[in-house]
Amino acid sequence: MQKNQYDVAAYIWPAYTGDEPRTRIFWPEGMGEWQSVKSAQAKFPGHDWPRRPLWGYVNEADPRVMDMQCRAALDHGVNVFIYDWYWYDGRPFLENCLNDGFLKCDASKDMRFYLMWANHDAVSLWDKRTSDTVNTVIWEGGVDLNHFKAAMRRVIDRYFHLENYYTIDGKPVFMIYDIPALARGLGGAERLREAVEWLREECVRAGLPGLHLQFVMWSDRATNLSGVDGGKAIPAEEFSSLGFDSCTHYQFVHFTNIDRAYPDVLEDVKKEYARLDGRFGFPYFPHVSLGWDNNPRFNSFRPGVLRDCTPENIEKALRAAKDYADRHPLQPKLITINSWNEWTESSYLEPDDLHGYGYLEAVRRVFKDAK
């Protein structure tokens, strides 16, 4: 397996397949969320939609497709995929792209991956027929202890032992998206602490050296557990006491106003890096988002569009993340990127007819060609 100086990890939204039958609840044409991408229209003068994928509306649960994508990623310095992983209605959802696509392709032996449990509610905004007017919860993301244990046993048994599963200090890395939702489902912060302790012990019982547990950092207001545990707020600084080992971000939109030009947002991102530097008793890994505009998921206009997301501006953000990693030599040089393929949120590395391979080439200049 190739070893890079930097671990550049891109999130994967595994909805570009029709192989999972339940996707048709949201995208009845049987091509997953490509249906929303394909039907996207401009919502205002100068809007840079519609866009088209240069690789076509491919099935990312096809190992031939993922072999091509992995090789393109590796060629440009992306050497880790973070798969959004779902557990709804007592069973996994959208595992096909990982199980049938990535893990069965030849190039996956040179590419590492880990999981982010996207434990948010599944709501009807994925369905363009109703997204403008309805926000119905289809499946709840929070789980009780029995479902927590069932879900965690699945990821331990199926994924954590794999040779190309990403580790820190030999321990498999597992990220959780929504800590307040997890705490609510389990019954509070103390129950969460007990569940995490069980999870660590379960990993050891399974023959693993332990677990590296990571959480997604939002704004302080969204991250703390206020209202979850009898009204007691637990700020992110105390998450280490809950059993977490590191954090990163998933999207710029989670902590700053993105209805601006990218260079202005980048200044806020640099302030966020400084704010989180040394704040915890564990590492923060720097994050770069490539854009934000979720209008492809809606028929009417949705305010909040990040502008001027050019490859040149993205390269500046990547260099800021690299500089942060270089200033922290005692932690792994892990950088997270949103994302490989979040097309309906306008934040993706996959080449399109707007910037071509521009984003991937920016990643290569910053990380693969780094001396």
C-alpha positions as a printed Julia matrix, in Angstrom:
371×3 Matrix{Float64}:
   0.0    0.0     0.0
   1.33   3.42   -0.93
   2.42   5.72    1.9
   2.06   9.46    1.45
   3.56  12.23    3.54
  -0.01  13.52    3.99
  -3.24  11.61    4.45
  -5.76  13.5     2.32
  -9.18  12.09    3.13
 -12.26  12.9     1.05
 -15.77  12.17    2.28
 -17.96   9.98    0.07
 -21.75  10.35   -0.12
 -22.71   6.8    -1.22
 -26.0    7.65   -2.94
 -24.92   7.42   -6.58
 -26.26   3.94   -7.15
 -29.57   2.26   -7.8
 -28.39  -1.01   -6.29
 -29.89  -0.25   -2.85
 -33.69  -0.72   -3.24
 -34.58   1.84   -0.58
 -32.97   4.65   -2.58
 -36.13   4.62   -4.71
 -38.03   6.12   -1.78
 -36.2    9.36   -2.6
 -35.01   8.88   -6.2
 -37.51   6.65   -8.06
 -35.64   6.67  -11.39
 -33.2    4.09  -10.0
 -29.96   6.07  -10.39
 -29.71   7.37   -6.84
 -29.19  11.08   -6.31
 -27.85  11.48   -9.82
 -31.56  12.04  -10.49
 -31.39  15.4    -8.66
 -28.06  16.34  -10.25
 -29.35  15.58  -13.73
 -32.49  17.7   -13.26
 -30.77  20.71  -11.63
 -31.46  24.1   -13.19
 -30.11  27.63  -12.76
 -32.04  29.52  -10.04
 -30.75  33.05  -10.69
 -28.74  34.94  -13.34
 -25.14  33.79  -13.21
 -25.91  30.64  -11.25
 -23.28  28.02  -12.14
 -25.79  25.19  -12.39
 -26.57  22.89  -14.15
 -23.27  21.02  -14.11
 -22.36  17.7   -15.66
 -19.94  15.02  -14.4
 -17.12  14.37  -16.86
 -17.2   10.69  -15.88
 -20.93  10.47  -16.53
 -23.79   9.44  -14.23
 -21.93   6.33  -13.14
 -22.93   3.66  -10.67
 -20.44   3.97   -7.81
 -21.37   0.48   -6.58
 -19.65  -0.9    -9.71
 -16.06  -2.03   -8.96
 -14.92  -1.02  -12.47
 -16.13   2.54  -11.81
 -14.49   2.67   -8.4
 -11.25   1.25   -9.75
 -11.08   4.19  -12.15
 -12.01   6.66   -9.4
  -9.5    5.29   -6.9
  -6.7    5.51   -9.44
  -7.66   9.11  -10.26
  -7.75   9.94   -6.54
  -4.35   8.38   -5.87
  -2.81  10.05   -8.91
  -3.82  13.42   -7.47
  -2.85  12.87   -3.84
  -6.16  11.73   -2.3
  -5.26   8.51   -0.52
  -8.16   8.03    1.95
 -11.92   7.88    1.45
 -14.25   8.53    4.39
 -17.49   6.73    3.63
 -20.68   8.19    5.07
 -22.21   5.17    6.79
 -25.9    4.89    7.75
 -27.98   2.8    10.12
 -31.72   3.32    9.76
 -34.73   1.25   10.7
 -32.56  -1.3    12.48
 -30.3   -2.04    9.5
 -27.61  -0.44    7.35
 -28.45   1.86    4.44
 -26.36   2.77    1.37
 -23.56   0.27    2.02
 -23.52  -0.88   -1.61
 -21.04   1.69   -2.88
 -18.56   0.61   -0.22
 -19.19  -3.15   -0.23
 -19.77  -3.78   -3.93
 -17.86  -0.89   -5.47
 -14.83   0.21   -3.47
 -13.98  -3.0    -1.6
 -14.22  -5.14   -4.74
 -12.07  -2.93   -6.98
  -8.4   -3.72   -7.6
  -7.16  -0.24   -6.71
  -8.64  -0.37   -3.2
  -5.55  -2.24   -2.03
  -3.63   1.02   -2.5
  -6.36   3.24   -1.03
  -7.38   3.39    2.6
 -10.81   4.17    3.97
 -12.69   4.69    7.18
 -16.28   5.27    8.22
 -18.21   8.28    9.42
 -21.49   7.26   11.02
 -23.89   9.81    9.5
 -26.37   9.42   12.33
 -28.66  12.32   11.42
 -32.36  11.89   10.71
 -33.21  10.89    7.14
 -35.71  13.47    5.96
 -37.7   14.12    2.82
 -35.36  16.88    1.57
 -33.58  14.14   -0.38
 -36.79  13.83   -2.42
 -37.03  16.72   -4.87
 -40.76  16.13   -5.29
 -41.4   17.27   -1.72
 -38.25  19.07   -0.57
 -39.63  22.59   -1.1
 -42.58  22.18    1.24
 -42.13  19.06    3.37
 -39.48  18.13    5.9
 -40.8   14.78    7.03
 -38.58  12.43    9.03
 -38.43   9.1     7.19
 -36.04   7.42    9.62
 -34.63   8.72   12.88
 -30.86   8.8    13.25
 -30.79   8.36   17.02
 -30.61   4.79   18.32
 -31.1    3.05   21.65
 -28.4    0.91   23.22
 -29.48  -2.35   21.58
 -29.37  -0.83   18.1
 -26.11   0.94   18.94
 -24.53  -2.4    19.81
 -25.92  -4.09   16.71
 -24.61  -1.3    14.46
 -21.19  -1.23   16.09
 -20.78  -5.0    15.94
 -21.42  -4.77   12.22
 -18.7   -2.2    11.58
 -16.24  -4.04   13.81
 -16.86  -7.4    12.15
 -17.11  -6.2     8.55
 -14.64  -3.33    8.3
 -12.25  -2.64   11.19
 -10.13  -5.73   10.51
  -9.58  -4.96    6.82
  -6.0   -4.32    5.78
  -6.85  -1.01    4.09
  -8.97   0.34    6.94
  -7.41   3.62    8.1
  -5.78   3.58   11.52
  -4.05   5.96   13.91
  -1.48   4.32   16.19
  -2.72   1.0    14.82
  -6.28   1.63   15.98
  -9.19   1.82   13.49
 -10.61   5.34   13.16
 -14.37   5.72   13.44
 -16.07   9.1    13.15
 -19.52  10.1    14.44
 -21.38  12.94   12.75
 -23.98  14.07   15.31
 -23.01  13.61   18.96
 -26.15  15.27   20.41
 -28.36  12.92   18.34
 -26.38   9.93   19.59
 -26.69  11.09   23.2
 -30.44  11.67   22.85
 -31.0    8.22   21.43
 -28.96   6.54   24.15
 -30.56   8.53   26.96
 -28.02  11.2    27.89
 -24.34  11.93   28.23
 -23.68   9.3    30.9
 -25.31   6.6    28.75
 -23.19   7.82   25.83
 -20.05   7.51   27.94
 -21.01   3.95   28.9
 -21.76   3.05   25.27
 -18.38   4.36   24.13
 -16.65   2.38   26.88
 -18.48  -0.75   25.71
 -17.45  -0.03   22.11
 -13.79   0.25   23.03
 -13.94  -2.98   25.0
 -15.75  -4.7    22.12
 -12.95  -3.7    19.74
 -10.37  -5.23   22.06
 -12.46  -8.38   22.46
 -12.49  -8.61   18.67
  -8.7   -8.72   18.63
  -8.09  -5.08   17.71
  -5.54  -2.91   19.56
  -8.27  -0.43   20.46
 -10.29   2.3    18.77
  -9.62   5.87   17.67
 -12.97   7.64   18.06
 -13.47  10.9    16.19
 -16.34  13.39   16.14
 -17.5   16.05   13.73
 -17.02  19.57   15.08
 -19.89  21.98   14.43
 -20.41  25.38   15.99
 -20.23  25.35   19.79
 -24.0   25.77   19.97
 -24.59  22.72   17.81
 -21.86  20.58   19.34
 -22.65  20.86   23.05
 -25.18  18.53   24.6
 -27.45  21.23   26.0
 -30.98  19.9    26.45
 -29.83  16.31   26.04
 -28.88  15.44   29.6
 -31.39  17.13   31.88
 -30.59  20.52   30.42
 -26.9   20.26   31.3
 -24.6   21.62   28.6
 -21.48  19.59   27.89
 -19.11  21.67   25.77
 -16.84  20.12   23.21
 -13.83  20.61   25.49
 -15.19  17.85   27.69
 -15.76  15.37   24.88
 -12.47  13.68   25.77
 -14.16  12.6    29.0
 -16.84  10.96   26.87
 -14.2    8.84   25.2
 -13.31  10.74   22.01
  -9.78  10.94   20.62
  -9.92  13.64   17.9
 -12.21  15.81   15.82
 -12.47  17.44   12.42
 -15.15  19.26   10.44
 -17.53  18.0     7.79
 -18.55  21.28    6.13
 -17.78  24.98    6.43
 -21.53  25.67    6.51
 -21.64  24.1     9.98
 -19.74  26.94   11.63
 -19.76  30.06    9.45
 -21.94  32.13    7.12
 -21.25  30.75    3.66
 -23.4   33.21    1.69
 -20.22  35.05    0.67
 -17.19  34.77   -1.58
 -14.77  31.92   -0.87
 -11.8   34.16    0.1
 -13.94  35.81    2.79
 -15.05  32.45    4.16
 -11.45  31.23    4.13
 -10.52  33.99    6.57
 -13.13  32.6     8.97
 -11.76  29.11    8.44
  -8.29  30.24    9.43
  -9.79  31.79   12.58
 -11.52  28.48   13.27
  -8.2   26.65   12.98
  -6.69  29.08   15.49
  -9.7   28.77   17.82
  -9.46  24.98   17.91
  -5.67  24.8    18.07
  -4.8   23.37   21.49
  -8.37  23.71   22.72
  -8.86  20.0    23.36
  -6.84  17.29   24.98
  -6.78  15.58   21.59
  -5.97  16.54   17.97
  -8.05  18.65   15.65
  -7.5   17.68   12.02
  -7.87  20.55    9.53
 -10.72  20.53    7.05
 -11.38  22.07    3.62
 -14.8   22.37    1.98
 -14.92  22.96   -1.77
 -18.2   24.84   -1.85
 -21.8   25.01   -0.7
 -24.97  25.3    -2.76
 -27.71  22.74   -2.2
 -30.09  24.17   -4.8
 -29.91  20.96   -6.9
 -32.02  19.31   -4.19
 -34.85  21.84   -4.58
 -37.16  23.18   -7.26
 -37.27  26.69   -5.79
 -34.29  28.86   -4.88
 -32.52  28.14   -1.59
 -30.49  31.03   -0.15
 -26.97  30.42    1.05
 -24.53  29.99   -1.84
 -20.77  30.0    -1.47
 -19.35  31.94   -4.42
 -16.01  32.07   -6.25
 -15.09  28.46   -5.49
 -12.39  28.47   -8.12
  -9.52  25.98   -8.16
  -7.2   28.88   -7.34
  -9.16  29.76   -4.19
  -9.48  26.11   -3.23
  -5.71  25.74   -3.51
  -5.27  28.56   -0.99
  -7.54  26.71    1.44
  -5.65  23.46    0.92
  -2.37  25.25    1.63
  -3.81  26.66    4.85
  -4.79  23.14    5.93
  -1.33  21.83    4.99
   0.31  24.62    7.0
  -1.79  23.66   10.03
  -0.76  20.01    9.67
   2.89  21.0     9.32
   2.7   23.06   12.51
   1.53  19.98   14.45
   4.25  17.39   13.85
   3.19  15.24   16.8
  -0.15  14.36   15.23
  -0.83  12.49   11.97
  -0.88  14.73    8.9
  -4.54  14.04    8.21
  -6.61  16.57    6.24
 -10.32  16.04    5.53
 -12.03  17.36    2.41
 -15.7   17.8     1.66
 -15.91  15.93   -0.5
 -15.34  13.4    -3.26
 -18.89  13.53   -4.59
 -21.36  15.78   -2.73
 -22.79  17.01   -6.04
 -26.13  18.22   -4.7
 -24.3   20.36   -2.14
 -21.84  21.64   -4.8
 -18.8   20.4    -2.9
 -16.95  17.67   -4.79
 -13.58  16.72   -6.25
 -14.94  14.63   -9.11
 -14.3   16.43  -12.41
 -17.13  18.34  -14.06
 -17.8   20.6   -17.02
 -17.26  23.74  -14.89
 -13.72  23.31  -13.57
 -12.66  20.05  -15.2
  -9.97  18.4   -13.09
  -9.11  21.75  -11.48
  -9.82  20.76   -7.88
  -7.97  17.46   -8.16
  -5.02  19.22   -9.74
  -4.99  21.71   -6.85
  -4.82  18.79   -4.38
  -1.93  17.3    -6.33
   0.02  20.56   -6.36
  -0.37  21.05   -2.62
   0.02  17.5    -1.29
   1.34  15.0    -3.82
   4.02  17.34   -5.16
   4.89  18.62   -1.66
   8.58  18.4    -0.84
